[in-house]
Amino acid sequence: MTTTTTTPTAAETEQALALLASWDTQQAAYITHREQRFAVMLDVVDHVVPRGGVVLDLASGPGSISQRITARRPDVTCIAVDYDPVLLELGRTALAGQPVRFVDADLWDRDWTAGLNGVVPDAVLSSTALHWLPSDVLSRVYNDLGSLLAPGGVVMNADHLRHLDGRTLFAELSALDDERTQQTDRAAGALDWDQWFAEVTAIERYGRLVGERERRFEHRPPNPELSLDFHVAALEVAGFAEVGPVWQYLDDFVVLARR
């Protein structure tokens, strides 16, 4: 399905950029040090992605990672893959004219890589998204990436990976931090997910896609809780030689894997 109706006007792109900024504020209310995550990921991109390279922004949403990469590395091309038609349309509109290609693909589909048109990325980055995949789908996606990347290519996944091993104090401290960050940011004006989504879809360009979005996600199960150990093991099985957390704050991690 093609989600774009028309090439956005300058006013539509300006409006979309404001909505993307609001998305960042909304997401940061759930993630205490979200920009620190991105800073670490961008440092790794600088180190491993050659000039003129390609970065795959996996489960990209409206393109927060792509926006930051192209601002810091205008020589790099980003391919942003997502399955949410509303977020894809917002990203395409906000980042129109940037070296970012948005691809409508479902990671549950075994052929999702077909949308890359044979491009071999130098790095794959994802943020606060892969936790929606059940263990079998996530393991297969990691295997897909292991086959897709050339030797030396990297995967980075930034996400909350909950403490599931009985360490109650660790879990309590993480939950308290989540609650504190949400309270502080909401008091400062950050929207929650439902408020942000309602604001976006009140605009016809995005609102027309709500029905398709509901159809796509209607029968998806609740997101599972998968541990850091699961992610590390799944990446190792997928053929990655160096795997582990490169950044951590409580139960929030950036996991780095090198092919």
Accessible surface in RSA format (square Angstrom, percent):
REM  Atomic radii and reference values for relative SASA: ProtOr
REM  Chains: A
REM  Algorithm: Lee & Richards
REM  Probe-radius: 1.40
REM  Slices: 20
REM RES _ NUM      All-atoms   Total-Side   Main-Chain    Non-polar    All polar
REM                ABS   REL    ABS   REL    ABS   REL    ABS   REL    ABS   REL
RES MET A   1   121.90  63.1  55.17  36.5  66.74 158.9  66.12  56.2  55.78  73.9
RES THR A   2   113.21  80.5  89.20  90.4  24.01  57.2  55.31  74.3  57.90  87.5
RES THR A   3     0.25   0.2   0.00   0.0   0.25   0.6   0.24   0.3   0.02   0.0
RES THR A   4    47.40  33.7  32.58  33.0  14.82  35.3  30.62  41.1  16.79  25.4
RES THR A   5    74.07  52.7  41.42  42.0  32.65  77.8  41.66  56.0  32.41  49.0
RES THR A   6    83.05  59.1  76.13  77.2   6.92  16.5  72.49  97.4  10.56  16.0
RES THR A   7   121.34  86.3 100.99 102.4  20.35  48.5  66.48  89.3  54.86  82.9
RES PRO A   8    26.00  19.0  10.75   9.8  15.25  55.4  10.75   8.9  15.25  94.8
RES THR A   9    78.95  56.2  70.55  71.5   8.40  20.0  75.72 101.7   3.23   4.9
RES ALA A  10    90.04  82.8  68.59 105.9  21.44  48.8  76.85 108.2  13.18  34.9
RES ALA A  11    72.23  66.4  61.90  95.5  10.32  23.5  65.22  91.9   7.00  18.6
RES GLU A  12    52.85  30.3  51.75  39.2   1.09   2.6  19.48  37.7  33.36  27.2
RES THR A  13    26.15  18.6  26.15  26.5   0.00   0.0  22.23  29.9   3.92   5.9
RES GLU A  14   125.43  72.0 122.11  92.4   3.31   7.9  43.35  83.8  82.08  67.0
RES GLN A  15    77.84  43.5  70.37  51.4   7.46  17.8  29.65  63.1  48.19  36.5
RES ALA A  16     0.00   0.0   0.00   0.0   0.00   0.0   0.00   0.0   0.00   0.0
RES LEU A  17    71.07  39.6  66.05  47.3   5.01  12.6  66.37  46.6   4.69  12.6
RES ALA A  18    63.72  58.6  50.09  77.3  13.63  31.0  57.62  81.1   6.10  16.2
RES LEU A  19    12.40   6.9  12.32   8.8   0.08   0.2  12.40   8.7   0.00   0.0
RES LEU A  20     0.55   0.3   0.55   0.4   0.00   0.0   0.55   0.4   0.00   0.0
RES ALA A  21    57.57  52.9  50.68  78.2   6.89  15.7  55.24  77.8   2.33   6.2
RES SER A  22    29.03  24.5  22.07  29.5   6.96  16.0  19.69  41.9   9.34  13.1
RES TRP A  23    25.21  10.1  25.21  12.2   0.00   0.0  23.21  12.4   2.01   3.3
RES ASP A  24    21.03  14.7  19.98  19.9   1.05   2.5  12.98  30.6   8.05   8.0
RES THR A  25    72.07  51.3  67.06  68.0   5.02  12.0  44.75  60.1  27.32  41.3
RES GLN A  26     0.35   0.2   0.27   0.2   0.08   0.2   0.09   0.2   0.25   0.2
RES GLN A  27    24.38  13.6  24.38  17.8   0.00   0.0   0.00   0.0  24.38  18.5
RES ALA A  28    31.50  29.0  30.03  46.3   1.47   3.3  30.03  42.3   1.47   3.9
RES ALA A  29     0.00   0.0   0.00   0.0   0.00   0.0   0.00   0.0   0.00   0.0
RES TYR A  30    67.36  31.4  63.64  36.2   3.72   9.7  53.28  40.0  14.07  17.3
RES ILE A  31     0.76   0.4   0.34   0.3   0.42   1.0   0.34   0.2   0.42   1.1
RES THR A  32    46.86  33.3  21.98  22.3  24.88  59.3  21.53  28.9  25.34  38.3
RES HIS A  33    56.76  31.0  51.81  36.0   4.95  12.7  37.63  38.8  19.13  22.3
RES ARG A  34    11.19   4.7   9.06   4.6   2.13   5.1   1.45   2.0   9.73   5.9
RES GLU A  35    97.47  56.0  91.87  69.5   5.61  13.3  67.40 130.4  30.07  24.6
RES GLN A  36    89.21  49.9  85.92  62.8   3.29   7.8  34.17  72.7  55.04  41.7
RES ARG A  37     0.00   0.0   0.00   0.0   0.00   0.0   0.00   0.0   0.00   0.0
RES PHE A  38     5.25   2.6   5.20   3.2   0.05   0.1   5.25   3.2   0.00   0.0
RES ALA A  39    47.80  43.9  45.17  69.7   2.63   6.0  47.48  66.9   0.32   0.8
RES VAL A  40    34.32  22.6  33.75  30.6   0.58   1.4  34.29  29.8   0.03   0.1
RES MET A  41     1.28   0.7   1.28   0.8   0.00   0.0   1.11   0.9   0.17   0.2
RES LEU A  42    19.80  11.0  19.39  13.9   0.41   1.0  19.39  13.6   0.41   1.1
RES ASP A  43    80.48  56.4  73.31  73.0   7.17  17.0  25.98  61.1  54.50  54.4
RES VAL A  44    21.66  14.3  19.00  17.2   2.66   6.4  21.64  18.8   0.01   0.0
RES VAL A  45     0.40   0.3   0.40   0.4   0.00   0.0   0.40   0.4   0.00   0.0
RES ASP A  46    61.09  42.8  39.58  39.4  21.51  50.9  22.03  51.9  39.06  39.0
RES HIS A  47   159.43  87.1 129.06  89.7  30.36  77.7  84.50  87.1  74.93  87.2
RES VAL A  48    47.54  31.3  21.26  19.2  26.28  63.3  27.71  24.1  19.83  53.8
RES VAL A  49     6.04   4.0   0.00   0.0   6.04  14.5   0.45   0.4   5.59  15.2
RES PRO A  50    73.98  53.9  61.38  56.0  12.60  45.8  73.82  60.9   0.16   1.0
RES ARG A  51   204.39  85.8 175.54  89.5  28.85  68.7  71.44  97.6 132.95  80.6
RES GLY A  52    51.81  63.9   0.00   N/A  51.81  63.9  25.32  69.5  26.50  59.3
RES GLY A  53     5.27   6.5   0.00   N/A   5.27   6.5   5.27  14.5   0.00   0.0
RES VAL A  54    27.39  18.0  27.39  24.8   0.00   0.0  27.39  23.8   0.00   0.0
RES VAL A  55     0.00   0.0   0.00   0.0   0.00   0.0   0.00   0.0   0.00   0.0
RES LEU A  56     0.43   0.2   0.43   0.3   0.00   0.0   0.43   0.3   0.00   0.0
RES ASP A  57     1.01   0.7   1.01   1.0   0.00   0.0   0.00   0.0   1.01   1.0
RES LEU A  58     0.88   0.5   0.71   0.5   0.16   0.4   0.71   0.5   0.16   0.4
RES ALA A  59    21.76  20.0  13.35  20.6   8.41  19.1  14.89  21.0   6.87  18.2
RES SER A  60    12.66  10.7   0.00   0.0  12.66  29.2   2.17   4.6  10.49  14.7
RES GLY A  61     6.63   8.2   0.00   N/A   6.63   8.2   6.42  17.6   0.21   0.5
RES PRO A  62     0.13   0.1   0.13   0.1   0.00   0.0   0.13   0.1   0.00   0.0
RES GLY A  63     0.00   0.0   0.00   N/A   0.00   0.0   0.00   0.0   0.00   0.0
RES SER A  64     6.12   5.2   6.02   8.0   0.09   0.2   6.02  12.8   0.09   0.1
RES ILE A  65     8.96   5.1   7.67   5.7   1.29   3.1   8.28   6.0   0.69   1.9
RES SER A  66     0.00   0.0   0.00   0.0   0.00   0.0   0.00   0.0   0.00   0.0
RES GLN A  67    51.71  28.9  50.73  37.1   0.98   2.3  18.22  38.8  33.49  25.4
RES ARG A  68    43.89  18.4  39.24  20.0   4.65  11.1  25.23  34.5  18.65  11.3
RES ILE A  69     0.03   0.0   0.00   0.0   0.03   0.1   0.03   0.0   0.00   0.0
RES THR A  70     8.74   6.2   3.28   3.3   5.46  13.0   0.36   0.5   8.38  12.7
RES ALA A  71    85.70  78.8  47.37  73.1  38.33  87.2  59.63  84.0  26.07  69.1
RES ARG A  72   100.51  42.2  74.09  37.8  26.42  62.9  43.40  59.3  57.12  34.6
RES ARG A  73    34.12  14.3  33.97  17.3   0.15   0.4  21.26  29.1  12.86   7.8
RES PRO A  74   101.52  74.0  83.93  76.5  17.59  63.9  84.62  69.9  16.91 105.1
RES ASP A  75    34.38  24.1  10.66  10.6  23.72  56.1  18.88  44.4  15.49  15.5
RES VAL A  76     0.40   0.3   0.00   0.0   0.40   1.0   0.25   0.2   0.15   0.4
RES THR A  77    57.32  40.8  57.31  58.1   0.00   0.0  29.62  39.8  27.69  41.9
RES CYS A  78     0.00   0.0   0.00   0.0   0.00   0.0   0.00   0.0   0.00   0.0
RES ILE A  79     5.67   3.2   5.67   4.2   0.00   0.0   5.67   4.1   0.00   0.0
RES ALA A  80     0.00   0.0   0.00   0.0   0.00   0.0   0.00   0.0   0.00   0.0
RES VAL A  81     0.98   0.6   0.98   0.9   0.00   0.0   0.98   0.8   0.00   0.0
RES ASP A  82    17.65  12.4  14.60  14.5   3.05   7.2   3.64   8.6  14.02  14.0
RES TYR A  83    48.86  22.8  45.94  26.1   2.91   7.6  21.30  16.0  27.56  34.0
RES ASP A  84     6.90   4.8   6.86   6.8   0.04   0.1   3.70   8.7   3.20   3.2
RES PRO A  85     0.00   0.0   0.00   0.0   0.00   0.0   0.00   0.0   0.00   0.0
RES VAL A  86     0.00   0.0   0.00   0.0   0.00   0.0   0.00   0.0   0.00   0.0
RES LEU A  87    13.03   7.3  13.03   9.3   0.00   0.0  13.03   9.1   0.00   0.0
RES LEU A  88     0.00   0.0   0.00   0.0   0.00   0.0   0.00   0.0   0.00   0.0
RES GLU A  89     0.11   0.1   0.11   0.1   0.00   0.0   0.00   0.0   0.11   0.1
RES LEU A  90     0.00   0.0   0.00   0.0   0.00   0.0   0.00   0.0   0.00   0.0
RES GLY A  91     0.00   0.0   0.00   N/A   0.00   0.0   0.00   0.0   0.00   0.0
RES ARG A  92    54.65  22.9  46.35  23.6   8.30  19.8  26.58  36.3  28.07  17.0
RES THR A  93     0.79   0.6   0.38   0.4   0.41   1.0   0.41   0.5   0.38   0.6
RES ALA A  94     3.48   3.2   0.00   0.0   3.48   7.9   0.00   0.0   3.48   9.2
RES LEU A  95     7.84   4.4   4.11   2.9   3.74   9.4   4.65   3.3   3.20   8.6
RES ALA A  96    43.37  39.9  20.64  31.9  22.73  51.7  29.02  40.9  14.35  38.0
RES GLY A  97    84.81 104.6   0.00   N/A  84.81 104.6  41.52 113.9  43.29  97.0
RES GLN A  98    88.88  49.7  75.29  55.0  13.59  32.4   9.07  19.3  79.81  60.5
RES PRO A  99    52.26  38.1  38.27  34.9  13.99  50.8  51.81  42.8   0.45   2.8
RES VAL A 100    23.17  15.2   0.15   0.1  23.02  55.5   1.14   1.0  22.03  59.8
RES ARG A 101    88.73  37.3  83.95  42.8   4.77  11.4  62.87  85.9  25.86  15.7
RES PHE A 102    18.11   9.1   3.37   2.1  14.73  38.3   3.37   2.0  14.73  42.2
RES VAL A 103    13.44   8.8  10.64   9.6   2.80   6.7  13.44  11.7   0.00   0.0
RES ASP A 104    37.40  26.2  12.33  12.3  25.07  59.3   9.87  23.2  27.53  27.5
RES ALA A 105    12.87  11.8   5.52   8.5   7.36  16.7  11.78  16.6   1.10   2.9
RES ASP A 106    21.22  14.9  18.22  18.1   3.00   7.1   6.11  14.4  15.11  15.1
RES LEU A 107    14.49   8.1  12.19   8.7   2.30   5.8  12.19   8.6   2.30   6.2
RES TRP A 108    79.38  31.9  60.76  29.4  18.62  43.7  56.14  29.9  23.24  37.7
RES ASP A 109    71.72  50.2  63.43  63.1   8.29  19.6  19.35  45.5  52.37  52.2
RES ARG A 110   179.95  75.6 162.26  82.7  17.69  42.1  59.42  81.2 120.53  73.0
RES ASP A 111   102.59  71.9  94.69  94.2   7.90  18.7  22.42  52.8  80.16  79.9
RES TRP A 112     5.64   2.3   0.01   0.0   5.63  13.2   4.19   2.2   1.45   2.4
RES THR A 113    42.81  30.4  37.63  38.1   5.18  12.4  10.36  13.9  32.45  49.1
RES ALA A 114    74.42  68.4  51.09  78.8  23.33  53.1  64.43  90.7   9.99  26.5
RES GLY A 115    24.62  30.4   0.00   N/A  24.62  30.4  20.35  55.8   4.27   9.6
RES LEU A 116     2.52   1.4   2.52   1.8   0.00   0.0   2.52   1.8   0.00   0.0
RES ASN A 117   114.56  79.0  80.30  77.6  34.26  82.5  33.43  80.5  81.14  78.4
RES GLY A 118    71.55  88.2   0.00   N/A  71.55  88.2  43.30 118.8  28.25  63.3
RES VAL A 119    48.60  32.0  41.93  38.0   6.67  16.1  48.08  41.8   0.52   1.4
RES VAL A 120    79.36  52.2  62.60  56.7  16.76  40.4  62.60  54.4  16.76  45.5
RES PRO A 121     2.82   2.1   1.32   1.2   1.49   5.4   1.32   1.1   1.49   9.3
RES ASP A 122    40.74  28.5  35.69  35.5   5.06  12.0   5.75  13.5  35.00  34.9
RES ALA A 123     0.00   0.0   0.00   0.0   0.00   0.0   0.00   0.0   0.00   0.0
RES VAL A 124     0.60   0.4   0.60   0.5   0.00   0.0   0.60   0.5   0.00   0.0
RES LEU A 125     1.61   0.9   1.61   1.2   0.00   0.0   1.61   1.1   0.00   0.0
RES SER A 126     1.96   1.7   1.87   2.5   0.09   0.2   1.96   4.2   0.00   0.0
RES SER A 127    21.57  18.2   7.59  10.1  13.98  32.2   6.15  13.1  15.41  21.6
RES THR A 128    32.92  23.4  20.09  20.4  12.84  30.6  19.79  26.6  13.14  19.9
RES ALA A 129    15.97  14.7  11.12  17.2   4.85  11.0  11.74  16.5   4.23  11.2
RES LEU A 130     1.49   0.8   1.32   0.9   0.17   0.4   1.33   0.9   0.16   0.4
RES HIS A 131    38.79  21.2  34.18  23.8   4.61  11.8  27.73  28.6  11.06  12.9
RES TRP A 132   146.31  58.7 140.36  67.9   5.95  14.0 123.68  65.9  22.63  36.7
RES LEU A 133     9.90   5.5   9.90   7.1   0.00   0.0   9.90   7.0   0.00   0.0
RES PRO A 134    28.85  21.0  28.78  26.2   0.08   0.3  28.85  23.8   0.00   0.0
RES SER A 135    47.31  40.0  45.11  60.2   2.21   5.1  11.82  25.2  35.49  49.7
RES ASP A 136   101.55  71.1  87.52  87.1  14.02  33.2  47.77 112.4  53.78  53.6
RES VAL A 137    13.92   9.2  12.32  11.2   1.60   3.9  13.92  12.1   0.00   0.0
RES LEU A 138     0.19   0.1   0.19   0.1   0.00   0.0   0.19   0.1   0.00   0.0
RES SER A 139    32.31  27.3  32.07  42.8   0.24   0.5  22.95  48.9   9.36  13.1
RES ARG A 140    33.70  14.1  31.39  16.0   2.30   5.5  27.40  37.4   6.30   3.8
RES VAL A 141     0.00   0.0   0.00   0.0   0.00   0.0   0.00   0.0   0.00   0.0
RES TYR A 142     0.09   0.0   0.09   0.1   0.00   0.0   0.03   0.0   0.06   0.1
RES ASN A 143    62.02  42.8  59.47  57.5   2.55   6.1  19.95  48.0  42.08  40.7
RES ASP A 144    31.58  22.1  25.75  25.6   5.82  13.8   7.76  18.3  23.81  23.7
RES LEU A 145     0.11   0.1   0.11   0.1   0.00   0.0   0.11   0.1   0.00   0.0
RES GLY A 146     1.34   1.7   0.00   N/A   1.34   1.7   1.21   3.3   0.13   0.3
RES SER A 147    98.63  83.3  64.77  86.4  33.86  78.0  38.02  81.0  60.61  84.9
RES LEU A 148    33.53  18.7  22.28  15.9  11.26  28.3  28.29  19.9   5.24  14.1
RES LEU A 149     6.92   3.9   0.00   0.0   6.92  17.4   0.03   0.0   6.89  18.5
RES ALA A 150    51.29  47.2  45.68  70.5   5.61  12.8  51.17  72.1   0.11   0.3
RES PRO A 151   125.34  91.3 102.91  93.8  22.42  81.5 103.45  85.4  21.88 136.0
RES GLY A 152    27.94  34.5   0.00   N/A  27.94  34.5  17.87  49.0  10.07  22.6
RES GLY A 153     7.04   8.7   0.00   N/A   7.04   8.7   5.19  14.2   1.85   4.1
RES VAL A 154     3.23   2.1   3.23   2.9   0.00   0.0   3.23   2.8   0.00   0.0
RES VAL A 155     3.26   2.1   3.08   2.8   0.18   0.4   3.08   2.7   0.18   0.5
RES MET A 156     0.32   0.2   0.00   0.0   0.32   0.8   0.00   0.0   0.32   0.4
RES ASN A 157     1.52   1.0   1.03   1.0   0.49   1.2   0.69   1.7   0.83   0.8
RES ALA A 158     0.00   0.0   0.00   0.0   0.00   0.0   0.00   0.0   0.00   0.0
RES ASP A 159     2.40   1.7   2.28   2.3   0.12   0.3   0.15   0.4   2.25   2.2
RES HIS A 160    28.81  15.7  21.47  14.9   7.34  18.8  21.17  21.8   7.64   8.9
RES LEU A 161     4.96   2.8   2.97   2.1   1.99   5.0   3.29   2.3   1.66   4.5
RES ARG A 162    75.93  31.9  73.27  37.3   2.66   6.3  23.19  31.7  52.74  32.0
RES HIS A 163    27.19  14.9   8.57   6.0  18.62  47.6   5.93   6.1  21.26  24.7
RES LEU A 164    93.51  52.1  55.56  39.7  37.95  95.4  61.89  43.5  31.62  85.1
RES ASP A 165    94.24  66.0  57.88  57.6  36.36  86.0  48.37 113.8  45.87  45.7
RES GLY A 166    64.37  79.4   0.00   N/A  64.37  79.4  39.77 109.1  24.60  55.1
RES ARG A 167   108.48  45.5  98.46  50.2  10.02  23.9  52.82  72.2  55.65  33.7
RES THR A 168    93.96  66.8  88.92  90.1   5.05  12.0  62.20  83.6  31.76  48.0
RES LEU A 169   108.24  60.3 106.50  76.2   1.74   4.4 106.96  75.1   1.29   3.5
RES PHE A 170    91.41  45.7  89.72  55.6   1.69   4.4  91.21  55.3   0.20   0.6
RES ALA A 171    41.73  38.4  35.08  54.1   6.65  15.1  37.48  52.8   4.26  11.3
RES GLU A 172    96.95  55.7  92.41  69.9   4.53  10.8  39.88  77.1  57.07  46.6
RES LEU A 173    82.07  45.7  79.64  57.0   2.43   6.1  79.67  56.0   2.40   6.5
RES SER A 174     3.01   2.5   2.04   2.7   0.97   2.2   2.53   5.4   0.47   0.7
RES ALA A 175    60.00  55.2  50.99  78.7   9.01  20.5  55.69  78.4   4.32  11.4
RES LEU A 176    98.69  55.0  96.82  69.3   1.87   4.7  97.10  68.2   1.58   4.3
RES ASP A 177     7.61   5.3   7.61   7.6   0.00   0.0   0.14   0.3   7.48   7.5
RES ASP A 178    22.23  15.6  21.30  21.2   0.93   2.2  12.45  29.3   9.78   9.8
RES GLU A 179    92.93  53.4  87.74  66.4   5.19  12.4  35.57  68.8  57.36  46.8
RES ARG A 180   133.64  56.1 131.50  67.0   2.14   5.1  63.41  86.7  70.22  42.6
RES THR A 181    15.38  10.9  11.18  11.3   4.20  10.0  11.18  15.0   4.20   6.4
RES GLN A 182    52.70  29.5  52.63  38.5   0.07   0.2   7.55  16.1  45.15  34.2
RES GLN A 183   114.15  63.8 103.16  75.4  10.99  26.2  43.44  92.5  70.71  53.6
RES THR A 184    84.65  60.2  76.26  77.3   8.40  20.0  64.44  86.6  20.21  30.6
RES ASP A 185    37.49  26.3  35.58  35.4   1.91   4.5   6.39  15.1  31.10  31.0
RES ARG A 186    70.64  29.7  55.59  28.3  15.06  35.8  37.69  51.5  32.96  20.0
RES ALA A 187    94.12  86.5  49.23  76.0  44.89 102.1  62.31  87.7  31.82  84.3
RES ALA A 188    92.51  85.1  47.61  73.5  44.91 102.2  60.70  85.5  31.81  84.3
RES GLY A 189    55.34  68.2   0.00   N/A  55.34  68.2  35.44  97.3  19.90  44.6
RES ALA A 190     9.27   8.5   1.14   1.8   8.14  18.5   2.16   3.0   7.12  18.8
RES LEU A 191    48.28  26.9  46.36  33.2   1.91   4.8  46.36  32.6   1.91   5.1
RES ASP A 192    43.85  30.7  43.85  43.6   0.00   0.0   8.31  19.6  35.53  35.4
RES TRP A 193    72.26  29.0  71.99  34.8   0.27   0.6  52.38  27.9  19.88  32.3
RES ASP A 194   104.53  73.2  97.31  96.9   7.22  17.1  30.95  72.8  73.57  73.4
RES GLN A 195    95.33  53.3  86.33  63.1   9.00  21.4  31.88  67.9  63.45  48.1
RES TRP A 196     0.00   0.0   0.00   0.0   0.00   0.0   0.00   0.0   0.00   0.0
RES PHE A 197    32.76  16.4  32.76  20.3   0.00   0.0  32.76  19.9   0.00   0.0
RES ALA A 198    61.26  56.3  50.33  77.7  10.93  24.9  55.74  78.5   5.52  14.6
RES GLU A 199    84.64  48.6  73.69  55.7  10.95  26.1  37.31  72.2  47.33  38.6
RES VAL A 200     0.00   0.0   0.00   0.0   0.00   0.0   0.00   0.0   0.00   0.0
RES THR A 201    26.52  18.9  13.49  13.7  13.02  31.0   2.85   3.8  23.67  35.8
RES ALA A 202    88.10  81.0  45.32  69.9  42.78  97.3  57.12  80.4  30.98  82.1
RES ILE A 203    44.22  25.2  39.91  29.7   4.31  10.4  44.22  31.8   0.00   0.0
RES GLU A 204   129.19  74.2 117.77  89.1  11.42  27.2  76.11 147.2  53.08  43.3
RES ARG A 205    18.46   7.8  16.38   8.3   2.08   4.9  12.80  17.5   5.66   3.4
RES TYR A 206     1.02   0.5   1.02   0.6   0.00   0.0   0.20   0.2   0.82   1.0
RES GLY A 207    21.86  27.0   0.00   N/A  21.86  27.0   9.64  26.5  12.22  27.4
RES ARG A 208    88.45  37.1  48.52  24.7  39.93  95.1  41.50  56.7  46.95  28.5
RES LEU A 209     1.88   1.0   1.74   1.2   0.14   0.3   1.88   1.3   0.00   0.0
RES VAL A 210    35.46  23.3  35.46  32.1   0.00   0.0  35.46  30.8   0.00   0.0
RES GLY A 211    47.53  58.6   0.00   N/A  47.53  58.6  35.77  98.2  11.76  26.3
RES GLU A 212    34.18  19.6  26.30  19.9   7.88  18.8  10.71  20.7  23.47  19.2
RES ARG A 213    52.02  21.8  52.00  26.5   0.02   0.0   0.25   0.3  51.77  31.4
RES GLU A 214   107.57  61.8  99.82  75.5   7.75  18.5  41.58  80.4  65.99  53.9
RES ARG A 215   147.42  61.9 132.82  67.7  14.61  34.8  69.35  94.8  78.08  47.3
RES ARG A 216    19.02   8.0   6.85   3.5  12.17  29.0   2.84   3.9  16.18   9.8
RES PHE A 217    68.42  34.2  57.52  35.6  10.90  28.4  57.94  35.1  10.47  30.0
RES GLU A 218   119.16  68.4  86.66  65.6  32.50  77.4  32.89  63.6  86.27  70.4
RES HIS A 219   159.06  86.9 129.69  90.1  29.37  75.1  97.31 100.3  61.75  71.9
RES ARG A 220    72.57  30.5  51.23  26.1  21.35  50.8  20.08  27.4  52.49  31.8
RES PRO A 221    64.81  47.2  51.67  47.1  13.14  47.8  58.26  48.1   6.55  40.7
RES PRO A 222   120.17  87.6 101.58  92.6  18.59  67.6 111.19  91.8   8.98  55.8
RES ASN A 223    57.56  39.7  43.08  41.6  14.48  34.9   0.00   0.0  57.56  55.6
RES PRO A 224    38.14  27.8  25.55  23.3  12.58  45.7  35.84  29.6   2.30  14.3
RES GLU A 225   100.58  57.7  81.23  61.5  19.35  46.1  37.51  72.6  63.07  51.5
RES LEU A 226    30.10  16.8  22.81  16.3   7.29  18.3  23.94  16.8   6.16  16.6
RES SER A 227    31.68  26.8  30.15  40.2   1.53   3.5  19.73  42.0  11.95  16.7
RES LEU A 228    37.48  20.9  36.13  25.9   1.35   3.4  36.13  25.4   1.35   3.6
RES ASP A 229   110.34  77.3 105.36 104.9   4.98  11.8  31.65  74.5  78.69  78.5
RES PHE A 230    59.80  29.9  53.51  33.1   6.29  16.4  59.10  35.8   0.70   2.0
RES HIS A 231     3.09   1.7   3.09   2.2   0.00   0.0   0.94   1.0   2.16   2.5
RES VAL A 232    29.09  19.1  29.09  26.3   0.00   0.0  29.09  25.3   0.00   0.0
RES ALA A 233    49.62  45.6  47.92  73.9   1.71   3.9  49.28  69.4   0.34   0.9
RES ALA A 234    10.69   9.8   2.15   3.3   8.54  19.4   9.08  12.8   1.61   4.3
RES LEU A 235     0.95   0.5   0.95   0.7   0.00   0.0   0.95   0.7   0.00   0.0
RES GLU A 236    95.25  54.7  80.69  61.0  14.56  34.7  24.08  46.6  71.17  58.1
RES VAL A 237   121.50  80.0  94.13  85.2  27.37  65.9 101.78  88.4  19.72  53.5
RES ALA A 238    11.25  10.3   0.00   0.0  11.25  25.6   1.62   2.3   9.63  25.5
RES GLY A 239    37.42  46.1   0.00   N/A  37.42  46.1  27.96  76.7   9.46  21.2
RES PHE A 240     7.15   3.6   0.00   0.0   7.15  18.6   0.08   0.1   7.06  20.2
RES ALA A 241    88.07  81.0  48.45  74.8  39.62  90.1  58.18  81.9  29.89  79.2
RES GLU A 242   100.23  57.5  93.65  70.9   6.58  15.7  41.88  81.0  58.36  47.6
RES VAL A 243    32.74  21.5   0.19   0.2  32.55  78.4   2.22   1.9  30.53  82.8
RES GLY A 244    19.04  23.5   0.00   N/A  19.04  23.5  14.78  40.6   4.26   9.5
RES PRO A 245    67.11  48.9  41.77  38.1  25.34  92.1  41.85  34.6  25.26 157.0
RES VAL A 246    64.65  42.5  36.44  33.0  28.21  68.0  43.56  37.8  21.09  57.2
RES TRP A 247    35.37  14.2  26.51  12.8   8.86  20.8  26.16  13.9   9.21  14.9
RES GLN A 248    96.08  53.7  67.25  49.2  28.82  68.6  15.72  33.5  80.35  60.9
RES TYR A 249    68.97  32.2  65.70  37.4   3.28   8.5  48.78  36.7  20.19  24.9
RES LEU A 250    54.59  30.4  42.31  30.3  12.29  30.9  47.88  33.6   6.72  18.1
RES ASP A 251     4.94   3.5   4.94   4.9   0.00   0.0   0.00   0.0   4.94   4.9
RES ASP A 252     3.75   2.6   3.75   3.7   0.00   0.0   2.29   5.4   1.46   1.5
RES PHE A 253     8.37   4.2   8.27   5.1   0.10   0.3   8.27   5.0   0.10   0.3
RES VAL A 254     0.00   0.0   0.00   0.0   0.00   0.0   0.00   0.0   0.00   0.0
RES VAL A 255     0.99   0.7   0.14   0.1   0.85   2.1   0.14   0.1   0.85   2.3
RES LEU A 256    42.27  23.5  41.03  29.4   1.23   3.1  41.03  28.8   1.23   3.3
RES ALA A 257     0.07   0.1   0.05   0.1   0.02   0.0   0.05   0.1   0.02   0.0
RES ARG A 258   112.25  47.1 112.25  57.2   0.00   0.0  19.70  26.9  92.55  56.1
RES ARG A 259    86.82  36.5  69.79  35.6  17.03  40.5   7.33  10.0  79.48  48.2
END  Absolute sums over single chains surface
CHAIN  1 A    11683.7       9139.6       2544.1       6768.6       4915.1
END  Absolute sums over all chains
TOTAL         11683.7       9139.6       2544.1       6768.6       4915.1
